[in-house]
Amino acid sequence: MFRSIPRLARAHPARRAAWGLCAATALLASLAQAAPAPWYYWRSKVDGARVCAQVSPGHGWVRDSAAYDGAGCQPRPKVYVIPMR
């Protein structure tokens, strides 16, 4: 008789609410930790050309700089907050 009804649907309402809260907490925790990939300068082993990219352009390229937080190998823009009087 109960085979067609999922097990969680038959559970006590408090237990279903607890599972829902756990799922929502896990989702929010995973979203809070997401960050964009850093940018790097990459140098060609063949001719020494430099390229700005988040991942290696392929075989034959080596990372040639430290990580940049801003897009396109630019430093992160500085934001100044001036309090109002």
N, C-alpha and C positions, 0 to 999 in steps of 0.2 A: 504494500500500500504506500509506504513512504519512499520507495525507490526512485520515483520520478521527481521528488522534491529534494533540492540540494541540502546537504547536512547543515550548512550555516543558516539556511532559511528556517530550519526547524529548531535552531538553538534559542535559548532564552534571550529576550530583548536586550538585557544588560550585557550579555556576552557579545551580541552582534554590535552593540554600540562600542564596546571595548575594542573589538577588532577594527571597526571603522576608525576609531581614534588612533590606533597603532598605525594603520595604513596611511592616514593623513599626516601623522608625525614623520613617518619614514619618507614620504614624498617631499615634505617641506625641508627636511634635513638634506636630502639629496640635491634639491634646488639651491639651497643656501651655499653649498660648497662648490657650485659650478663657477668657473672663471674662464675667460677667453685665453687662448694659447698665446704665449709671448712671441714676439717677432725677433728674428736674428738676421745678421748679414751672413751670407754664404759665399765662399770663394771657390772658384773653379780650380781644379788641380791641373787642368790643361793649359789655360791661358791667363789665369789669375783674375778673371772678371768677377765682379761682386754683384750679388743679387740680394734683395730684401724679401724674405718669405717667412712664414710661420713653420713650415716643414721643409725638409731637404728637397731641393729640386731633382735629386736623383743621384745615381752612382757617379762618383768623380767630383763631388762637392763636399767641402768641409766647413764647419761653422767657424766664422771669422770674428765674432763679436759676442759680447755679453747680451743677455736678454733685454729687450725694450718692452716697456709696458704699453706705450702708445702704439697706435696703428701705423703701419708703414715705416717702421724703424725710427719713429720720432719719439722723443721723451714724452711722458705723460704731461699734459698741460697743467700748469699750476693754477689753482683756483684760489683767489683771495676772497675771504668773506669780511666785508666791512660792516660792522654793526651800525645800525641806525640810531640816531640820538633821539 
